[in-house]
């Protein structure tokens, strides 16, 4: 997934984001709209367990956009009782 995000990035925007946020994380310069679109597609294609596993992997990484995508993967209108793993991950963050 990081390779996908990297391909979507813009090095100029990445440098601007790094200067603004002033953290040691890696910035790829992926626009928010592109992250939204990617998250929508992944939410449609992956079941809850797969989304949770991917979100956890992305969140634990050092790539800024990976963390944003992780949160977007767990975002949905309603979290049902059978979506308990979503709450488990969110509460760990």
ZIVEN-V264314 format. One record per helix or strand. SS is the DSSP state (2 for helix, 1 for strand). FROM is the first residue (numbers start at 1). LEN is the number of residues. If there is no record, write none. Layout:
BEGIN
{{SS:FROM:LEN} {SS:FROM:LEN}}
END
This chain:
BEGIN
{{2:2:7} {2:11:11} {1:26:1} {2:32:14} {2:48:13} {1:63:1} {2:64:10} {2:81:12}}
END
